[in-house]
């Protein structure tokens, strides 16, 4: 039985070659091309801009509501304060998530510079291009990510 890489190299096999490609495990696929990396970096640029825009919007919205209550434009009764506290907590959680996304993008760009982008940080195998298209900042292959999530859930939500 030939490996996926051998099937990709042997272009004269017709339908047999196609079958080999269809059944290739993702980790046996060739490494990312520079064109793929450039496209993924462009996707991260777009996401970076979107994340900062959301952070600015959340921060400005958080301040405006508090300002209205302080200026008496809205009644500062107990239910309003409770609502504002809840909205503030939600906004703060969203801001933290957006900041984490920005950090993930920065880390992915560092991996691009280091030449390790697209390699799993746990096992070293290639992260599939399809996975990176869906999640450009992925740092683990799908198998290692599942194991990481399983361990994290088993430890009560703490990363191990």
Secondary structure as UniProt FT lines:
FT   HELIX           4..9
FT   HELIX           11..13
FT   HELIX           15..22
FT   HELIX           26..28
FT   HELIX           34..70
FT   TURN            71..72
FT   HELIX           78..114
FT   TURN            117..118
FT   TURN            121..123
FT   HELIX           129..134
FT   TURN            136..137
FT   HELIX           142..154
FT   TURN            155..156
//
